[in-house]
Structure formats: C-alpha cells, structure tokens
Amino acid sequence: MRMFNKINHQYRWLANQTIDWLPSDDEGSYINHLKTHNQLLQDNNWIDKKFTYKFNSHGFRCEEFTAEPNVIFLGCSHTFGMGVPIENTWTYLVSQRLKLNMINLGVPGAGPDTAFRLANHYIPQLQPKIVIYLQPQDSRFCLFRKNDFLEFNAWHTNHDNYPDFYADWATNDENLKLHGLKHKLAIEAICNQNNIKFITLTVDHFVLIDFARDLAHHGVESSSRFANKVLGYI
C-alpha cells in the first residue's frame, strides 16, 4: 500500500477518530438551539438528527488516501461540511458524480495560508484529476509561533497583542485581497505544473438556502445546489 507523508494542521489531533460533535456543531449549542431556535431546527429537519464526523489517519474528513483517481477539495468549514452528514456535503456529491475518490482537505476555520500549505504538500503526492478550491475569507491567516502555529481571523484579533504592522496590514482591504490572491495563484501554479484541472470559487457562489445543524453553516439543500453549480463549472 502506498504511503503518503503527513503535514501538521489544526485538526490533525482528530486523526483516526469518529466523533459526534465539533465546534461549532457541538452538543451544548444544539441543546441551546432546541430552546431558543426550535422551529428553525424543525424547519431544517435537525430534530434528533444524528450523524458522525469520521477522520482518516491524516486528520481529514474523508476515507484513507489511495493512489486511485481522485478529486481534491480545499477550503474551510464550508468545504469540510460542518453541520451536515458526509453524504450530504457538496464535496461528496461532486466526487460521486465525477466517479472520483473524494480527498477533502477542508479544515474548519482555515484560511488561504492553510489551503496553500495543504495543496503544496498533498497535490504532488496524490496527483488528483481535479482540484476544487472554495476560497476561505481573505482575512484569515496562519501565524507560526515557537512551538506551533495559530490560524486566526485578522478582523477579530486583539491588535494590542501584535505589532502595529499587523494591525495596519489587517485593516486594509487591499492587503487582504492580495493575501487571498497570492495563495489562489500559488495553488493554481501547483496544479498547472502537475497538469491538473483547477477550479476555484468563492463563498459568494455558495448560496444559503437552508441551515446546517449548527444553524451557522449551509444545509443539505444548499450543499446539493452548490454541488450542481460546481459540476457546471467543471
């Protein structure tokens, strides 16, 4: 069996685990929503709806990596499929229609930095037929620290803890747009070097029609329609 090198990322600690809840789709929030947003949960068919999050040995929400023909998905929680069963995620629906193995490298809370890091590490190894990148917020970025790294949203950072440079950087839209563009073009270049088809979309393409179980992300119908949109681009 072919072995694939691993890389550290925010959800690596969940490798080989199957769990019932995750932030923001956690049990405490669900119980609270039963009290405060019960009708909305009913309308979206989440009352007593149970499913699990299963992670492979690399810490991603998909089956083990193989050398079989595959499609790689990159992005944040919208790509990960937060709050919906795996069979209802747009990534699963697209991969099924394409008859390719799903390699879902979506990481909740991730930004362009992490998408590029994962693309640069895994695309040459997995040699997918297609790479589909649903771009995270441009304002998110990864900061490497002494012992680990931190993914955070520049808009919500307490800038008193960082040099003025970072405060200025994060509060100018041009910096954020350039940050997102650089990583998109870098991922595209990796795909071109490996003769791989590259599709990129933004969250604006992902229309919110219904809600996931956490009432913060796109639901089953939203995911189904977005999958059809992605297939149209392919």
Long-range contacts (C-beta under 8 A, 24 or more apart in sequence): 1-66, 2-66, 2-67, 4-58, 4-65, 4-122, 4-125, 4-126, 5-121, 5-125, 6-57, 6-58, 6-59, 7-117, 7-118, 7-121, 7-122, 8-149, 9-59, 9-107, 9-110, 9-114, 9-117, 9-118, 10-107, 10-108, 10-109, 10-110, 10-114, 10-151, 11-55, 11-59, 11-60, 11-107, 11-108, 12-58, 12-59, 13-59, 14-53, 14-55, 14-59, 15-55, 15-56, 15-57, 15-58, 15-59, 16-55, 16-56, 16-57, 17-54, 17-55, 18-52, 18-53, 18-54, 18-55, 19-52, 19-53, 20-50, 20-52, 20-53, 21-53, 22-53, 22-82, 22-108, 23-108, 24-77, 24-82, 24-83, 24-214, 24-216, 24-217, 25-82, 25-83, 25-212, 25-213, 25-214, 25-217, 26-214, 29-214, 30-213, 30-214, 33-215, 37-215, 40-211, 40-215, 41-213, 41-215, 43-210, 44-210, 44-211, 44-212, 44-213, 44-215, 44-219, 44-220, 45-220, 46-211, 46-213, 49-213, 51-84, 51-85, 51-86, 54-86, 60-103, 60-104, 60-105, 60-106, 60-107, 61-86, 61-104, 61-106, 62-102, 62-103, 62-104, 63-101, 63-102, 65-103, 65-122, 65-125, 65-126, 66-101, 68-101, 69-100, 69-101, 69-128, 69-129, 70-95, 70-100, 70-101, 70-102, 70-103, 70-126, 70-128, 70-129, 71-95, 71-98, 71-100, 71-101, 71-102, 71-103, 71-128, 71-129, 71-130, 71-131, 71-132, 72-103, 72-105, 72-119, 72-122, 72-123, 72-126, 72-128, 72-130, 72-131, 72-132, 73-102, 73-103, 73-104, 73-105, 73-106, 73-131, 73-132, 73-133, 73-134, 74-105, 74-106, 74-115, 74-118, 74-119, 74-131, 74-132, 74-133, 74-134, 74-187, 75-106, 75-110, 75-115, 75-133, 75-134, 75-135, 75-136, 76-106, 76-107, 76-108, 76-109, 76-110, 76-111, 76-134, 76-136, 76-137, 76-140, 77-106, 77-108, 77-109, 77-217, 78-106, 78-134, 78-136, 78-203, 78-206, 78-217, 78-218, 79-104, 79-105, 79-106, 79-134, 80-104, 80-106, 80-107, 80-108, 81-106, 81-223, 82-108, 82-212, 82-214, 82-216, 82-217, 83-211, 83-212, 83-213, 83-214, 83-215, 83-216, 83-217, 83-219, 84-212, 84-213, 84-217, 84-218, 84-219, 84-220, 84-223, 88-220, 88-223, 88-224, 89-223, 90-206, 90-223, 90-224, 90-226, 90-227, 90-230, 91-132, 93-223, 93-224, 93-227, 94-132, 94-227, 94-230, 94-231, 94-234, 97-227, 97-231, 98-129, 98-130, 98-231, 98-234, 100-128, 100-129, 100-130, 103-128, 106-134, 109-140, 109-151, 110-136, 110-140, 110-151, 111-136, 111-137, 111-138, 111-139, 111-140, 111-141, 111-142, 111-151, 111-153, 112-136, 112-138, 112-140, 112-141, 112-179, 112-180, 112-182, 112-183, 112-184, 113-140, 113-141, 113-142, 113-151, 113-183, 114-142, 114-151, 115-183, 115-187, 116-183, 116-186, 116-187, 117-142, 119-186, 119-187, 119-190, 120-186, 120-187, 120-190, 123-187, 123-190, 123-191, 123-194, 123-196, 124-190, 124-194, 127-194, 127-196, 128-196, 129-196, 129-197, 130-196, 130-197, 130-198, 130-199, 130-234, 131-187, 131-191, 131-196, 131-197, 131-198, 131-199, 132-199, 132-200, 132-201, 132-230, 133-184, 133-187, 133-198, 133-199, 133-200, 133-201, 134-200, 134-201, 134-202, 134-203, 134-205, 134-206, 135-180, 135-184, 135-200, 135-201, 135-202, 135-203, 136-203, 137-203, 138-176, 138-177, 138-179, 138-180, 139-170, 139-176, 139-179, 141-179, 197-234, 199-230, 199-233, 199-234, 201-229, 201-230, 201-233, 205-229
